[in-house]
C-alpha cells in the first residue's frame, strides 16, 4: 500500500481563478502562465481547467509542444524566447509566439529560414534589469524587428518588479511609455499583481501566473481575500503514529524541540524528500482532523511531527492538510521564510498527484 500522501489538483478552482482574472481585466486577453510544469501542478492536469484562456505562456519548448499535443491550437508564448537557432525551427513548426529581448535573438531571427513569419513580444527592460531592451534602445529594436521578414505581429512587452509592493508600477510605466512613445501595437505588461491591483496597466494582454493557482502575488493571504480566488492544490497526508512525550523530552533530529509539559504528538507521512520545506520551524501551521495545530521538531526526509494537543481525538489514519482550501499555502510558506510559488514547484515526483 502506498504512503498516505498525495497532492490533489482542483480543476474547478483553476477554472474559477481564470474567471476571476477575466472579471478583473475584462477588456484584456489572457496569457495563462503555466511555466515550471504549471507551477508544479502538472501541465496536462491544469489544461482542462484553463483551456478557456486566450493563450498560454511558458518557458520550455517541450512544454509548448506538449500543449499542442493536448489539443491546444491557440497562441503559446515563450516568455524567455529562444536560446539557439535550432529552437526557431520548433517555433516555426508549432506556430509559437516568442519573446525577443536581445540583439542575439534578433540576429537569429534575421538569419532563420521560416515557413511563415513568427509573432513576437518585444521585451523592454523598464526597470526590472533582467531581460529586455532599455527604453533608449527600444525604438531601434522595434524598427529592426519590423524590418525583419521573419517577424509577424509585434507586441510590446515589459515585466513589473514591484506591482505587489509599495514602490508600485509608476516608475516602470513612465519608462515604458517613454520607450514606446509613438510605437503602434498591442501591449502586454501585467503580471498577477498588476492584474489584481493596477488596472491602468492591463492594456491588450495580461499575464497571470500565481493567481491562477489560488495564491497571493505578495505572499500574504489577506491580500487576496475577497477576490474569489481558490487554492488549486491540496497537499494532504495522514498520521502514521502517535507518541506520548513527557515534560523535557525532545522530538526529532537535533533535539530542537523539548516538551514544556506532557503532550501527545502525531507523526505525519511527509518530509523534505516530498517537497515540504526543511526550513519549516516550530509553529508552522498544519491541520489535523480539521483542527489547526502546529509543527514541532525538525522536518526529516520522510516525516514531520505535529502537536496533537488541540485535537485530542486524532489518531493513526487521521487526515492531515499541509496546505489547501483550509490552510493557505502562503501561510505555510510565510512560516518557512519563503513564498507559495516555491512550495508549489517543490512537490517531489514521488508524491502521487491526481486531478479532480
C-alpha positions in Angstrom: 0.0 0.0 0.0 1.4 3.4 -0.9 2.2 6.1 1.7 -0.9 8.1 2.5 0.5 11.3 1.0 -1.0 12.9 -2.1 -1.4 16.2 -4.0 -4.8 16.9 -5.4 -5.3 19.4 -8.3 -8.7 21.1 -8.2 -9.8 21.6 -11.8 -12.8 23.7 -10.8 -10.6 26.0 -8.8 -8.4 26.6 -11.9 -11.4 27.5 -14.0 -12.8 29.7 -11.2 -9.5 31.6 -10.9 -9.3 32.2 -14.7 -12.8 33.6 -14.4 -11.6 35.9 -11.6 -8.9 37.2 -13.9 -11.5 38.0 -16.6 -13.5 39.9 -14.0 -10.5 42.0 -13.0 -9.3 42.6 -16.6 -12.5 42.3 -18.7 -11.1 44.2 -21.7 -7.8 42.2 -21.9 -6.9 38.9 -23.4 -5.2 36.4 -21.0 -1.9 34.6 -21.3 -2.3 31.9 -18.6 1.2 31.3 -17.4 2.0 27.6 -17.0 5.8 27.6 -16.7 7.6 25.2 -14.4 5.2 22.4 -15.2 2.3 24.7 -14.4 3.9 25.9 -11.1 4.2 22.2 -10.0 0.6 21.4 -10.7 1.3 19.5 -13.9 0.7 20.9 -17.4 -1.7 18.1 -18.5 -3.6 18.3 -15.2 -4.2 22.0 -15.4 -5.1 22.2 -19.1 -8.8 21.2 -18.7 -9.3 23.9 -16.1 -7.5 26.6 -18.0 -8.5 25.9 -21.6 -10.8 28.8 -21.7 -7.8 31.1 -21.7 -6.8 33.1 -24.8 -3.2 31.8 -24.7 -0.6 30.0 -22.6 2.8 31.4 -21.5 5.7 29.2 -20.6 9.4 28.7 -21.0 10.3 25.3 -22.4 9.8 24.2 -25.9 9.0 20.7 -24.8 6.1 22.0 -22.7 4.9 24.1 -25.7 4.9 21.0 -27.9 3.0 19.1 -25.1 0.3 21.8 -25.2 -0.1 21.3 -28.9 -0.3 17.5 -28.4 -3.0 18.1 -25.7 -5.0 19.8 -28.5 -4.4 23.4 -27.8 -4.5 25.3 -31.2 -4.3 28.9 -29.8 -1.4 31.1 -29.0 1.6 29.9 -27.0 4.1 32.4 -25.8 7.8 31.6 -24.9 8.4 34.0 -22.1 12.2 33.9 -22.3 12.3 33.5 -26.0 14.7 31.0 -27.6 18.3 30.2 -27.0 19.8 28.8 -30.2 18.9 28.8 -33.9 17.5 25.3 -33.9 14.8 26.4 -31.4 13.4 28.6 -34.2 12.7 25.5 -36.2 10.4 24.3 -33.4 8.8 27.7 -33.1 8.0 27.7 -36.8 6.7 24.1 -36.9 4.4 24.6 -33.9 3.4 28.2 -34.6 4.6 29.6 -31.3 4.9 33.2 -30.3 8.2 34.2 -28.7 9.6 37.0 -26.6 12.6 38.8 -28.1 14.8 40.6 -25.6 18.3 40.8 -27.1 20.2 41.6 -30.3 21.4 38.0 -30.3 17.9 36.7 -30.6 17.1 39.3 -33.2 20.1 38.2 -35.2 19.0 34.6 -35.1 15.5 35.5 -36.4 17.0 37.5 -39.2 19.1 34.5 -40.3 16.3 32.0 -39.9 14.6 30.2 -42.8 10.9 30.2 -41.9 7.8 28.8 -43.5 5.8 31.8 -42.1 6.5 34.9 -40.0 6.8 34.5 -36.3 4.8 36.7 -33.9 7.0 38.2 -31.3 6.7 40.1 -28.0 9.4 42.7 -28.0 10.6 43.0 -24.4 11.6 46.3 -22.8 13.7 46.5 -19.6 11.7 49.2 -17.9 13.4 48.8 -14.5 13.5 45.1 -13.6 17.0 44.9 -15.1 16.9 41.3 -16.1 15.9 40.9 -19.7 15.0 43.4 -22.4 16.0 46.5 -24.3 16.3 49.7 -22.4 13.8 52.4 -23.2 16.5 54.3 -25.1 17.2 51.4 -27.4 13.6 50.2 -27.7 12.5 52.0 -30.8 15.6 50.9 -32.7 14.9 47.3 -31.7 11.3 47.7 -32.8 12.3 49.1 -36.2 14.8 46.3 -36.7 12.1 43.7 -35.8 9.6 45.4 -38.2 12.2 45.2 -41.0 12.8 41.5 -40.4 10.9 39.4 -43.0 10.7 36.6 -40.4 8.7 38.7 -37.9 5.0 38.9 -38.0 3.0 40.7 -35.4 4.9 42.7 -32.8 3.5 43.1 -29.3 5.2 45.5 -26.9 6.1 43.8 -23.6 7.6 44.5 -20.2 7.6 43.0 -16.7 6.9 44.7 -13.4 9.2 44.2 -10.4 7.1 45.9 -7.7 3.5 45.5 -8.6 2.9 43.7 -5.4 4.7 46.2 -3.2 4.9 49.8 -2.0 7.0 51.0 -4.9 4.3 50.1 -7.3 4.5 50.4 -11.1 4.5 54.1 -11.8 8.3 54.4 -12.4 8.2 51.4 -14.9 5.1 52.7 -16.6 6.8 56.0 -17.2 9.9 54.2 -18.6 7.7 52.0 -20.8 5.7 54.9 -22.2 8.8 56.9 -22.8 10.5 54.0 -24.7 7.3 53.0 -26.6 6.2 56.5 -27.5 4.7 56.6 -31.0 5.0 52.9 -31.5 1.8 51.1 -32.5 1.0 47.6 -31.4 -0.7 45.6 -28.7 0.8 45.8 -25.2 1.4 43.1 -22.6 2.5 44.4 -19.2 0.6 43.0 -16.3 1.7 40.0 -14.2 -0.6 38.6 -11.4 -0.1 41.5 -9.1 -0.8 44.1 -11.7 -3.8 42.2 -12.9 -5.3 42.4 -9.5 -4.2 45.8 -8.3 -3.2 48.0 -11.2 -5.9 48.2 -13.9 -4.2 51.0 -15.7 -1.6 48.5 -16.8 -4.0 45.9 -18.2 -3.9 47.0 -21.9 -4.4 44.3 -24.5 -2.9 41.2 -22.7 -2.4 40.3 -19.1 -0.1 37.5 -17.9 -1.4 36.0 -14.7 0.6 33.2 -13.1 0.4 32.6 -9.3 -3.2 33.8 -9.0 -4.4 31.1 -11.4 -3.3 28.6 -8.8 -5.1 30.5 -6.0 -2.1 32.0 -4.1 -1.1 35.6 -3.4 1.4 37.5 -5.6 2.6 39.3 -2.4 2.8 36.1 -0.3 0.2 37.5 2.1 -3.1 35.6 2.3 -5.0 38.6 3.4 -4.1 40.4 0.2 -6.3 38.2 -1.9 -9.2 37.9 0.5 -12.4 38.9 -1.3 -11.0 38.2 -4.7 -12.8 34.9 -5.1 -9.5 33.0 -5.8 -9.5 29.4 -4.7 -6.5 27.1 -4.0 -5.8 24.8 -6.9 -3.7 22.3 -4.9 -4.2 20.4 -1.7 -1.2 18.5 -0.2 -2.7 16.0 2.2 -1.4 13.1 4.3 -2.3 11.1 7.4 -1.0 10.4 10.9 1.0 7.2 10.8 1.8 7.1 14.5 1.3 9.0 17.8 3.6 9.3 20.8 3.2 10.5 24.4 6.1 12.8 25.4 6.9 13.7 28.9 8.0 17.2 30.0 11.6 17.8 29.0 11.7 15.1 26.4 12.8 16.1 22.9 11.4 15.4 19.5 13.3 14.6 16.2 16.8 15.2 14.9 19.0 17.7 16.8 16.6 17.7 19.8 15.5 21.2 18.7 12.1 20.9 20.4 11.7 20.0 24.1 8.2 19.4 25.5 7.2 22.0 28.1 4.8 19.6 29.7 3.3 16.2 28.9 2.0 16.2 25.3 0.9 13.9 22.6 2.4 14.3 19.2 1.5 12.9 15.8 3.8 11.6 13.1 2.8 12.6 9.5 3.9 10.9 6.4 5.5 13.8 4.7 9.1 15.2 4.7 11.6 17.3 2.7 12.0 14.5 0.2 8.4 15.1 -0.7 9.0 18.8 -1.2 7.9 20.0 2.2 10.3 22.7 3.3 13.1 21.5 5.6 13.3 25.0 7.0 9.7 24.9 8.4 10.1 25.9 12.0 8.2 25.0 15.1 4.8 26.6 14.9 4.3 26.1 11.1 0.6 25.6 10.7 -0.8 22.2 10.0 -4.4 21.0 10.1 -5.2 17.6 11.7 -8.8 16.3 11.6 -10.0 19.7 10.6 -8.3 21.4 13.6 -5.4 23.9 13.2 -2.3 22.9 15.0 1.5 23.3 14.6 4.6 21.5 13.6 7.1 20.6 16.4 10.7 19.4 15.9 12.7 19.3 12.7 11.3 18.3 9.3 13.0 15.0 8.3 13.3 13.3 5.0 10.1 11.4 5.2 8.2 12.6 8.3 7.1 15.6 10.3 5.8 15.7 13.8 2.8 17.8 15.0 1.3 18.8 18.3 -1.9 16.9 18.9 -2.9 18.9 22.0 -5.7 20.9 20.1 -7.0 17.6 18.5 -7.2 15.0 21.3 -9.4 12.6 19.3 -6.9 12.4 16.4 -5.1 9.1 15.9 -3.5 6.9 13.3 -5.2 7.5 10.0 -6.4 11.0 10.8 -6.3 13.3 7.8 -3.6 16.0 7.7 -3.8 19.0 5.4 -0.4 20.5 4.8 -1.9 23.2 2.6 -5.1 23.6 0.6 -8.6 25.1 0.9 -8.5 25.2 4.7 -4.8 26.2 5.1 -3.5 28.7 2.5 -0.2 27.8 1.1 1.0 31.4 1.6 0.6 30.9 5.4 2.8 27.8 5.3 5.3 29.5 3.1 5.5 32.6 5.3 6.3 30.4 8.3 9.0 28.8 6.3 10.5 32.1 5.2 9.7 31.5 1.5 6.8 32.0 -0.9 4.0 29.8 -2.1 5.5 29.7 -5.5 8.4 27.7 -4.2 6.4 25.2 -2.2 4.1 24.5 -5.3 7.1 23.9 -7.5 9.0 21.8 -5.0 6.4 19.0 -4.7 8.6 15.9 -5.4 8.0 13.4 -8.2 7.4 10.6 -5.6 4.2 12.3 -4.4 1.2 10.9 -6.1 -0.8 13.6 -7.9 -4.3 13.4 -9.2 -6.7 15.9 -10.7 -10.4 16.1 -9.7 
